[in-house]
Amino acid sequence: MDIALKILLVIFSVGLIAVVLLQKGKSAGLSGAISGGAEHLFGKQKARGLDLFLQRLTIALAVGFFVLSLVVAYVVQQ
């Protein structure tokens, strides 16, 4: 049981790192300031759906990681 929980915790942590790295930064710098008007005018619906999915997946993985960390800490102490 201890080994399975630790393996699951590693999977959650690697998944969380990957999902955070896949997300686009909030500030795109000077290139975002120049092309931001065009994206606003023509819309960016496909990327918005992906951004929303990645945000929700990040929240789910973060909550899972936190809960698993507490469970693993509890099980290891026993």
DRENPA-3360 file (N, C-alpha, C; in nm, 2 decimals, always signed):
BEGIN
1 = MDIALKIL = +0.08/-0.12/+0.00/+0.00/+0.00/+0.00/+0.09/+0.13/+0.00 ~ +0.19/+0.12/+0.08/+0.28/+0.24/+0.09/+0.35/+0.27/-0.05 ~ +0.40/+0.16/-0.11/+0.46/+0.18/-0.24/+0.37/+0.23/-0.35 ~ +0.25/+0.18/-0.35/+0.15/+0.22/-0.45/+0.11/+0.37/-0.43 ~ +0.10/+0.41/-0.31/+0.07/+0.55/-0.28/+0.18/+0.64/-0.33 ~ +0.30/+0.60/-0.30/+0.42/+0.68/-0.34/+0.43/+0.69/-0.49 ~ +0.40/+0.58/-0.56/+0.41/+0.58/-0.71/+0.30/+0.67/-0.76 ~ +0.18/+0.66/-0.70/+0.07/+0.75/-0.75/+0.11/+0.90/-0.72;
9 = LVIFSVGL = +0.18/+0.93/-0.61/+0.22/+1.06/-0.58/+0.32/+1.11/-0.68 ~ +0.41/+1.03/-0.72/+0.51/+1.07/-0.83/+0.44/+1.09/-0.96 ~ +0.34/+1.01/-0.99/+0.26/+1.03/-1.12/+0.19/+1.17/-1.11 ~ +0.13/+1.20/-1.00/+0.06/+1.32/-0.99/+0.16/+1.44/-1.00 ~ +0.27/+1.43/-0.93/+0.37/+1.54/-0.94/+0.42/+1.56/-1.08 ~ +0.45/+1.46/-1.15/+0.50/+1.47/-1.29/+0.39/+1.53/-1.38 ~ +0.27/+1.48/-1.36/+0.16/+1.54/-1.43/+0.13/+1.68/-1.41 ~ +0.15/+1.72/-1.28/+0.13/+1.86/-1.24/+0.23/+1.95/-1.31;
17 = IAVVLLQK = +0.36/+1.90/-1.30/+0.47/+1.98/-1.36/+0.44/+1.99/-1.51 ~ +0.40/+1.89/-1.58/+0.38/+1.89/-1.72/+0.27/+1.98/-1.76 ~ +0.16/+1.98/-1.69/+0.04/+2.07/-1.72/+0.08/+2.21/-1.70 ~ +0.15/+2.24/-1.59/+0.19/+2.38/-1.57/+0.28/+2.43/-1.68 ~ +0.37/+2.35/-1.72/+0.46/+2.39/-1.83/+0.39/+2.41/-1.96 ~ +0.28/+2.34/-1.98/+0.21/+2.35/-2.11/+0.13/+2.48/-2.12 ~ +0.10/+2.54/-2.00/+0.01/+2.66/-2.00/+0.09/+2.78/-2.05 ~ +0.02/+2.87/-2.12/+0.08/+2.99/-2.17/+0.09/+3.09/-2.06;
25 = GKSAGLSG = +0.19/+3.17/-2.06/+0.21/+3.27/-1.96/+0.11/+3.38/-1.97 ~ +0.08/+3.45/-1.86/-0.02/+3.55/-1.86/+0.03/+3.68/-1.94 ~ +0.16/+3.70/-1.93/+0.21/+3.82/-2.00/+0.30/+3.77/-2.12 ~ +0.27/+3.82/-2.23/+0.34/+3.77/-2.35/+0.45/+3.87/-2.39 ~ +0.47/+3.97/-2.31/+0.57/+4.07/-2.34/+0.53/+4.17/-2.45 ~ +0.63/+4.21/-2.52/+0.61/+4.31/-2.63/+0.53/+4.25/-2.74 ~ +0.56/+4.13/-2.78/+0.49/+4.06/-2.89/+0.34/+4.05/-2.86 ~ +0.31/+4.03/-2.73/+0.17/+4.02/-2.69/+0.10/+4.15/-2.70;
33 = AISGGAEH = +0.17/+4.26/-2.67/+0.11/+4.39/-2.68/+0.09/+4.43/-2.82 ~ +0.17/+4.39/-2.91/+0.16/+4.42/-3.06/+0.05/+4.34/-3.12 ~ +0.05/+4.21/-3.10/-0.05/+4.12/-3.16/-0.17/+4.10/-3.08 ~ -0.18/+4.15/-2.96/-0.30/+4.13/-2.88/-0.42/+4.19/-2.93 ~ -0.41/+4.30/-3.01/-0.53/+4.36/-3.07/-0.59/+4.27/-3.17 ~ -0.51/+4.21/-3.25/-0.56/+4.12/-3.36/-0.62/+4.00/-3.30 ~ -0.57/+3.95/-3.19/-0.63/+3.83/-3.13/-0.76/+3.87/-3.07 ~ -0.77/+3.99/-3.02/-0.90/+4.03/-2.96/-1.00/+4.05/-3.06;
41 = LFGKQKAR = -0.96/+4.11/-3.18/-1.05/+4.14/-3.29/-1.11/+4.01/-3.35 ~ -1.02/+3.92/-3.38/-1.06/+3.80/-3.46/-1.10/+3.68/-3.37 ~ -1.07/+3.69/-3.24/-1.11/+3.59/-3.15/-1.01/+3.48/-3.14 ~ -1.02/+3.41/-3.03/-0.92/+3.30/-3.00/-0.99/+3.19/-2.93 ~ -1.10/+3.14/-2.98/-1.18/+3.05/-2.91/-1.12/+2.91/-2.89 ~ -1.05/+2.86/-2.99/-0.99/+2.73/-2.97/-0.88/+2.73/-2.86 ~ -0.80/+2.83/-2.85/-0.70/+2.84/-2.75/-0.76/+2.86/-2.62 ~ -0.87/+2.93/-2.61/-0.94/+2.96/-2.49/-0.99/+2.83/-2.43;
49 = GLDLFLQR = -1.05/+2.74/-2.51/-1.09/+2.61/-2.46/-0.98/+2.53/-2.40 ~ -0.87/+2.53/-2.47/-0.75/+2.45/-2.42/-0.70/+2.51/-2.30 ~ -0.69/+2.65/-2.29/-0.65/+2.71/-2.17/-0.74/+2.68/-2.05 ~ -0.87/+2.68/-2.07/-0.96/+2.65/-1.97/-0.95/+2.50/-1.92 ~ -0.93/+2.41/-2.01/-0.90/+2.27/-1.98/-0.78/+2.25/-1.90 ~ -0.67/+2.32/-1.94/-0.54/+2.31/-1.87/-0.55/+2.37/-1.73 ~ -0.63/+2.48/-1.71/-0.65/+2.53/-1.58/-0.72/+2.44/-1.49 ~ -0.83/+2.38/-1.54/-0.91/+2.28/-1.46/-0.83/+2.16/-1.42;
57 = LTIALAVG = -0.75/+2.11/-1.52/-0.66/+2.00/-1.50/-0.56/+2.03/-1.39 ~ -0.50/+2.15/-1.40/-0.40/+2.19/-1.30/-0.46/+2.19/-1.16 ~ -0.58/+2.24/-1.15/-0.65/+2.25/-1.02/-0.67/+2.11/-0.97 ~ -0.72/+2.02/-1.05/-0.75/+1.88/-1.01/-0.62/+1.81/-0.97 ~ -0.52/+1.83/-1.05/-0.39/+1.76/-1.01/-0.33/+1.82/-0.88 ~ -0.34/+1.95/-0.86/-0.29/+2.01/-0.74/-0.36/+1.96/-0.62 ~ -0.49/+1.95/-0.63/-0.57/+1.90/-0.51/-0.54/+1.76/-0.49 ~ -0.53/+1.68/-0.59/-0.49/+1.54/-0.58/-0.35/+1.52/-0.52;
65 = FFVLSLVV = -0.26/+1.60/-0.56/-0.12/+1.60/-0.51/-0.12/+1.63/-0.36 ~ -0.19/+1.74/-0.32/-0.20/+1.78/-0.18/-0.26/+1.67/-0.10 ~ -0.37/+1.61/-0.14/-0.44/+1.51/-0.06/-0.35/+1.38/-0.05 ~ -0.29/+1.34/-0.16/-0.20/+1.23/-0.16/-0.08/+1.25/-0.07 ~ -0.03/+1.37/-0.07/+0.09/+1.41/+0.01/+0.05/+1.38/+0.16 ~ -0.07/+1.43/+0.20/-0.11/+1.41/+0.34/-0.13/+1.26/+0.37 ~ -0.19/+1.19/+0.27/-0.22/+1.05/+0.30/-0.08/+0.97/+0.31 ~ +0.01/+1.00/+0.22/+0.14/+0.93/+0.23/+0.21/+0.97/+0.36;
73 = AYVVQQ = +0.21/+1.09/+0.40/+0.27/+1.13/+0.52/+0.21/+1.05/+0.64 ~ +0.08/+1.04/+0.64/+0.01/+0.97/+0.75/+0.04/+0.82/+0.75 ~ +0.04/+0.76/+0.63/+0.07/+0.61/+0.61/+0.22/+0.58/+0.65 ~ +0.31/+0.67/+0.62/+0.45/+0.65/+0.65/+0.47/+0.65/+0.80 ~ +0.40/+0.74/+0.87/+0.41/+0.75/+1.02/+0.36/+0.63/+1.09 ~ +0.27/+0.56/+1.03/+0.21/+0.44/+1.10/+0.30/+0.33/+1.11;
% end
